Amino acid sequence: MPSLEEKLNQSDAFLIGVELVSTRGTTADVSSVKAIKFGSDLAQSDRIDWVSITDNAGGNPMLAPAALGKPIMDAGKEVIIHLSCKDFNRNSIESQAWQLASEGFKNILTLTGDFPEDGINGMAKPVFDTDSVGLLTMLESMNKGLTISRGGSRKTIQLGGTDFYPGAVVTNFKLHENEVIPQYLKLEKKIECGAKFIINQIGYDSRKNHELIAYFKRKNLEHIPLVGNVYVLTGTVAKIFRSQRIPGIVVSDELLELSLEKAAAPDKGKSFFYELAAKQIAIYKGLGYKAAYLGGVHTLKGIERILDIYDSFGENDWKEFAKEILFSRPGEFFLLDEDPETKLANPDKLNPVYEASLVDPEATSNVNFSFRLSRFIHDLMFDQGKGLAKIGAKLCKNSADPSQGPKLLRTFEHISKSLMFECKDCGDCSLPETAFLCPESQCAKNQRNGPCGGTRDGKCEVHDFECIWGKAYDRMKYLGKDSELLAHSPVIQDQRLRGTSSWANSWLGKDHIAKRLNKKSESSTG
């Protein structure tokens, strides 16, 4: 049987995947038995190309996806395992990856993950030791084969390469420019770091779906298969999505009103919602997506009913459906202009308001005195090999504890950075990469490689303040460097430096920025 990779890259067929949501408890519990039965039914269906299994969805503790995936894979069906970064540090994630590889799982959907919810005896502590970009980088390294040393020995061990086929998620269903553009930039970074397929987030606006695939073409990313996400609504689900209780998923007021109206029918709107899902599948195929990914239905009978409706459509019916499913929100940002005839995106023309703003970007409230002062001080003190940086390196090297530097200088660093950035003394500073906004203290998920997908109209999904990556984008755009927002990625933070002086680590070449600059310098002279 062809693999999912072969199907997505070598077949002309439009593929169908189905989401299987894991449950809490053992495989003997009632809810798990139902999930296993659903998975078994999907494995036997010739209409389903793969089954995608969630990993602690919504931040809730669930049965590990491999437990549900193994019998499906053994039955001959392709399986995508979701692997997120919220619950494990990088060592544990690596262990999980080795186990998945050993059991024959190859298709991995890399996720930063939702913030944890209640577990046993309260809310679990979030980890976020890395993110989706870091995870993709890890899997790419494992595919190439790792060379490791143990116990400080000079002897190394070569580990055989894995055969992972990793994918990632992107969302452009955001309200503000400083949410949408960073998502596109992070999409490119995910692909650069090893993502082989992309699934878009749940959304109900055909213009945004068209804009996404048009973006792929503008950036010459057509070789990466794009999978369209279709989640079957109900009246209740529409209300949950509208409340934005599920991070990153949005339903407009117009769609909520329509959903509640249809849900009042004798069948609770099932006929309408199934047809809406079938129309979305047709739109994705018409737009040039490689596959559709169905969620929100938990029986094979329901899946087949949707696919029967989809099969009944004519080849070009999707064009009219696309004009129906345009549930954007008032004031929502679009990168590309609208095509007045199709109501979709114009692939060849930027949104004129956005395009004009690139020529003469305005300073927002995020471009403030603190930002300007921070840039000035950083350029003055940390330009490696020059001026004050050379003096700082000498002072730290000759101090009693080089990792802390001179006591007076360390005290000044601690006080000034605490006041300006709420510094947490991570010792491996990302401030110059995040437009002088601290991801350690001002991001609930410590995102150093771009924003997660969970913002709610520009606000953090966990705390009620503006996402630091939205702020960083505003600052970079004002400098005319918005396209460089994620040029620094991937960042893999070194936890050995925690509690030490980030100034000393910068001057002495120990932090991730200095190491990257040194590596770049060596490669250019080598």
LUMTOR-723560 format. One record per residue (C-alpha): residue in one letter; y, z, x. Coordinates in steps of 0.02 Angstrom, whole numbers, padded with zeros to 5 digits, always signed. Each point is the difference from the previous one (the first is absolute). Example, Ala and Ser with C-alpha at 12.3 -4.5 7.8 and 13.67 -1.06 7.14 Angstrom:
A-00225+00390+00615 S+00172-00033+00069 
//
This chain:
M+00000+00000+00000 P+00175-00039+00065 S+00105+00150+00050 L+00164+00044-00082 E+00089-00063+00155 E-00089-00168-00015 K+00038-00010-00186 L+00185+00038+00022 N+00024-00116+00148 Q-00124-00142-00021 S-00028-00019-00186 D+00113-00093-00121 A-00059+00111-00143 F+00119+00123-00083 L-00083+00169+00023 I-00010+00154-00110 G-00009+00179+00063 V-00015+00159-00104 E+00059+00175+00038 L-00123+00144-00013 V+00088+00168-00005 S-00096+00139+00084 T-00029+00164-00093 R-00001+00184+00042 G-00170+00081+00022 T-00171-00051+00061 T-00092-00159-00046 A-00095+00104-00128 D+00155+00047-00101 V+00031-00090-00164 S+00159-00088+00057 S-00084-00058+00160 V-00152-00063-00094 K+00117-00108-00106 A+00087-00066+00154 I-00166-00039+00083 K-00058-00091-00157 F+00161-00102-00003 G-00022-00041+00184 S-00179-00054-00029 D+00053-00113-00144 L+00135-00079+00109 A-00126-00027+00140 Q-00110-00101-00117 S+00141-00108-00068 D+00018-00176+00071 R+00181-00003-00060 I+00054+00139+00117 D+00025-00038+00185 W+00030+00176+00064 V+00019+00181-00054 S+00145+00103+00071 I-00025+00189+00006 T+00146+00123+00004 D+00027+00143+00124 N+00066+00159-00082 A+00113-00103-00113 G+00161+00084-00054 G-00025+00132+00134 N-00144+00080-00096 P-00164+00054+00084 M-00141-00119-00043 L-00174-00050+00055 A+00010-00100+00161 P+00004-00186-00041 A-00148-00042+00112 A-00114+00104-00113 L+00037-00118-00145 G+00010-00154+00111 K-00168+00010+00087 P-00112-00042-00150 I+00120-00140-00050 M-00005-00073+00175 D-00190+00019+00007 A-00009-00100-00162 G+00084-00145+00091 K+00179+00017-00062 E+00149+00003+00118 V+00091+00167+00004 I+00176+00047+00055 I+00018+00181+00053 H+00173+00077-00016 L+00045+00105+00152 S+00160+00103-00005 C+00091+00110+00124 K+00054+00146-00108 D-00153+00111+00019 F-00059-00026+00179 N+00073+00001+00174 R-00030-00152+00110 N-00159+00073+00078 S-00078+00030-00169 I+00054-00173-00060 E-00084-00075+00153 S-00158+00099-00043 Q+00008-00067-00177 A+00018-00175+00067 W-00151+00018+00116 Q-00103+00062-00146 L+00054-00144-00111 A-00040-00125+00137 S-00171+00081+00027 E-00040-00014-00185 G+00047-00183-00006 F+00171+00009-00083 K+00119-00129+00072 N+00137-00025-00130 I+00131+00137+00015 L+00161+00016-00100 T+00118+00100+00110 L+00119+00117-00090 T+00126+00131+00048 G-00051+00091-00159 D+00078+00098-00141 F+00066+00175+00031 P-00140+00127-00035 E-00010+00084-00170 D-00090+00159-00052 G-00166+00041+00081 I-00105+00157+00009 N+00116+00152+00004 G+00157-00105-00013 M+00079-00150+00081 A-00076-00067+00159 K+00102-00019+00159 P+00045-00182+00032 V-00049-00070+00169 F+00080-00171+00029 D-00041+00007+00185 T+00013-00189-00007 D+00037-00132-00132 S-00064-00169-00058 V+00077-00088+00151 G-00077+00127+00119 L-00168-00014-00090 L+00002-00189+00012 T+00038+00017+00186 M-00147+00120+00018 L-00122-00116-00090 E+00060-00146+00105 S-00036+00101+00157 M-00172+00048-00064 N-00039-00181-00038 K+00040-00047+00180 G-00105+00144+00068 L+00069+00164+00067 T-00001+00054+00181 I+00005+00190+00006 S-00014+00140+00127 R-00068+00173-00031 G+00047+00170+00067 G+00129-00067+00120 S-00133-00098+00093 R+00048-00162+00083 K-00159-00076-00067 T+00024-00101-00158 I-00113-00045-00145 Q+00009-00166-00088 L-00031+00009-00188 G-00060-00158-00086 G+00123-00089-00112 T-00005+00021-00189 D+00014-00140-00126 F+00128+00065-00122 Y+00093-00118-00116 P+00156+00105-00037 G+00128-00031-00135 A+00160+00084-00059 V+00114+00019-00151 V+00179-00056-00029 T+00122+00027-00142 N+00161-00092-00038 F+00016+00076-00174 K+00145+00107+00058 L+00173+00022-00074 H+00115-00003+00152 E+00025-00120+00144 N-00027+00140+00126 E-00172+00030-00077 V-00057-00181-00018 I+00049-00072+00170 P-00082+00142+00100 Q-00160-00030-00100 Y+00002-00183+00052 L+00032+00048+00181 K-00143+00126-00004 L-00112-00134-00075 E+00031-00107+00154 K-00034+00149+00112 K-00166+00036-00088 I-00055-00179+00027 E+00057+00007+00182 C-00105+00158+00023 G-00159-00076-00072 A+00005-00014-00191 K-00109-00148-00048 F+00034+00001-00187 I+00137+00073-00110 I-00008+00073-00176 N+00164+00018-00093 Q+00043+00158-00096 I-00013+00009-00189 G+00147-00083-00086 Y+00043-00102-00153 D+00129-00128+00055 S-00053-00178+00039 R+00160-00038+00095 K-00036+00141+00123 N-00180-00060+00017 H+00063-00175+00038 E+00130+00067+00121 L-00137+00088+00098 I-00105-00154+00029 A+00158-00100+00035 Y+00042+00129+00133 F-00171-00030+00078 K+00039-00185+00012 R+00175+00028+00070 K-00075+00109+00137 N-00149-00116+00035 L-00125+00129-00060 E-00099-00115-00115 H-00156+00029+00106 I-00006+00178-00066 P-00088+00008-00171 L+00109+00078-00135 V-00084+00094-00143 G+00090+00031-00165 N-00013+00173-00079 V-00035+00007-00187 Y-00005+00170-00084 V-00045+00003-00184 L+00128+00100-00098 T-00018+00114-00150 G+00141+00087-00091 T-00036+00160+00095 V-00012-00085+00169 A+00164-00092-00032 K+00086+00168-00031 I-00073+00072+00160 F+00054-00150+00101 R+00174+00002-00077 S+00021+00182+00047 Q-00043-00052+00180 R-00124+00143+00012 I-00111-00120+00097 P+00098-00036+00160 G+00048-00182+00024 I-00048-00063-00173 V+00136-00050-00122 V+00006-00052-00182 S+00167-00054-00073 D+00072+00070-00161 E-00028-00169-00082 L-00184-00004+00044 L-00022+00182-00051 E+00075-00035-00171 L-00114-00152-00023 S-00153+00098+00058 L+00032+00143-00121 E+00026-00124-00141 K-00165-00087+00036 A-00091+00165+00026 A+00038+00045-00181 A-00120-00138-00059 P-00172+00048-00070 D-00084-00048+00165 K+00131+00102+00096 G+00065-00161+00074 K-00159-00043+00094 S+00006-00184-00050 F+00180-00015+00058 F-00026+00093+00163 Y-00157-00098+00044 E+00090-00163-00034 L+00147+00057+00105 A-00119+00036+00145 A-00084-00170-00021 K+00171-00085+00004 Q+00044+00092+00161 I-00161-00063+00080 A+00045-00178-00052 I+00176+00020+00072 Y-00066+00061+00167 K-00117-00148+00012 G+00140-00121-00049 L+00118+00074+00129 G-00125-00025+00139 Y-00071+00174+00024 K-00177+00002+00067 A-00070+00130-00120 A+00036+00126-00136 Y-00042+00184+00007 L-00035+00083-00168 G+00027+00185-00033 G+00017+00114-00150 V-00164-00057-00082 H-00158+00102+00024 T-00136-00101-00084 L-00074-00169+00042 K+00018-00047-00183 G+00189+00024+00012 I+00009-00100+00163 E-00099-00143-00074 R+00109-00003-00156 I+00155-00023+00108 L-00084-00135+00104 D-00057-00091-00159 I+00181-00007-00058 Y+00054-00060+00172 D-00134-00136-00002 S+00065-00063-00168 F+00171-00046+00072 G+00052-00176+00049 E+00038-00044+00180 N+00190+00006-00021 D+00015+00135-00134 W+00051+00122+00135 K+00173-00078+00011 E+00042+00056-00177 F-00082+00169+00028 A+00112+00024+00152 K+00153-00019-00110 E-00068+00137-00115 I-00043+00129+00132 L+00170+00031+00078 F+00021+00187-00017 S+00124+00040+00136 R+00127+00140-00016 P+00188-00017-00021 G+00081-00020+00171 E-00164-00026+00090 F+00017-00082+00171 F-00077-00171+00034 L-00005-00076+00173 L-00008-00178-00067 D+00107-00086-00131 E-00069-00037-00172 D-00061-00173-00048 P+00086-00028-00169 E-00138-00116-00061 T-00156+00103+00041 K+00085+00172-00002 L-00093+00033+00162 A+00065+00009+00179 N+00083-00145+00087 P-00100-00005+00163 D+00138-00095+00091 K+00151+00106-00044 L+00044+00179+00037 N+00082+00106-00134 P+00182-00053+00026 V+00068+00177-00014 Y-00122+00060+00132 E+00034-00150+00111 A+00187+00032-00006 S-00027+00182+00046 L-00087-00052+00162 V+00156-00090+00060 D+00114+00149-00025 P-00103+00158-00030 E+00096+00147-00071 A-00013+00176+00065 T-00086+00115-00125 S+00006+00189-00006 N-00151-00003+00116 V+00105-00078+00139 N+00091+00161+00041 F+00078+00094+00146 S-00165+00085+00042 F-00084-00169+00022 R+00139-00069+00109 L+00006+00156+00107 S-00189+00003+00020 R-00004-00181+00060 F+00139+00034+00125 I-00084+00155+00072 H-00170-00082+00008 D+00066-00152+00094 L+00093+00117+00118 M-00145+00118+00038 F-00164-00093-00021 D+00020-00174+00074 Q-00148+00014+00119 G+00037-00011+00184 K+00188+00009-00021 G+00139+00129+00012 L-00034+00159-00096 A-00183-00046-00030 K-00032+00004+00188 I+00087+00168+00015 G-00097+00069-00150 A-00166-00057+00074 K+00042+00085+00166 L+00052+00163-00084 C-00159+00006-00106 K-00115-00046+00143 N+00070+00141+00107 S+00001+00132-00139 A-00125+00142-00014 D-00083-00087-00148 P+00030-00189+00002 S-00065-00017-00178 Q+00146+00109-00059 G+00131-00040+00130 P+00138+00120+00052 K+00015+00145-00123 L+00184-00025-00037 L-00023-00186-00033 R-00153+00036-00108 T+00099+00125-00103 F+00140-00125-00026 E-00126-00134-00051 H-00085+00113-00125 I+00161+00060-00082 S+00086-00170-00008 K-00152-00094-00067 S-00039+00136-00126 L+00176-00008-00069 M+00012-00190-00003 F-00179-00052-00042 E-00093+00157-00056 C-00108-00029+00155 K-00179+00069-00006 D-00030-00011+00188 C-00136-00132-00008 G+00038-00045+00181 D-00033-00185-00032 C+00164-00052-00080 S+00022-00153-00111 L+00185+00023-00037 P+00061-00157+00092 E-00132-00103-00092 T+00043+00064-00173 A+00188-00020+00011 F+00018+00185+00045 L-00088+00070-00153 C-00142+00120+00038 P-00167-00051-00078 E-00074+00168+00048 S+00123+00104-00101 Q+00067-00125-00128 C-00156-00096-00052 A-00138+00088-00096 K-00130-00114+00081 N+00078-00009+00174 Q+00008-00190-00011 R+00046-00074+00169 N-00055-00179-00030 G+00101-00038-00156 P+00004+00065-00178 C-00151+00043-00105 G-00011-00089-00168 G+00033+00154-00106 T+00189+00007-00017 R+00070+00025-00174 D+00160-00101-00015 G+00045+00037+00180 K-00051+00183-00006 C-00145+00080+00093 E-00155+00017-00109 V-00014+00184+00050 H+00177+00063+00022 D+00156-00046-00097 F+00097-00081+00142 E+00029-00177+00059 C-00140-00076+00104 I+00047+00001+00184 W-00060-00179+00018 G+00122-00057-00133 K+00137+00087+00098 A-00062-00074+00163 Y+00001-00174-00074 D+00182+00021-00055 R+00048+00052+00176 M-00094-00141+00084 K+00069-00129-00120 Y+00177+00058+00036 L-00037-00031+00185 G-00070-00172-00041 K-00172+00058+00058 D-00090+00024-00165 S-00141-00118+00053 E-00031+00117+00148 L-00030+00152-00110 L-00185+00009+00048 A+00006-00087+00168 H-00054+00164+00080 S-00163+00017-00097 P-00137+00050+00016 V+00042+00179+00044 I-00148+00115+00033 Q+00076+00172+00023 D-00068+00104+00145 Q-00035+00175-00068 R-00023+00070+00176 L+00189-00003+00018 R+00033+00111-00152 G+00110+00148+00043 T+00064-00079+00161 S+00169-00076+00036 S+00018-00177-00067 W+00146-00025+00121 A-00110+00047+00148 N-00142-00108-00065 S+00118-00148-00016 W+00075+00020+00173 L-00170+00030+00082 G-00083-00147-00088 K-00122+00104-00105 D+00046-00045-00180 H-00060-00154-00094 I+00166-00091+00021 A+00003+00020+00189 K-00183-00047+00015 R+00029-00158-00102 L+00151-00048+00105 N-00098+00031+00160 K-00146-00103-00063 K+00116-00140-00049 S+00082+00005+00170 E-00168-00005+00089 S-00061-00148-00103 S+00161-00098+00033 T-00013+00028+00188 G-00190-00017+00010 
//
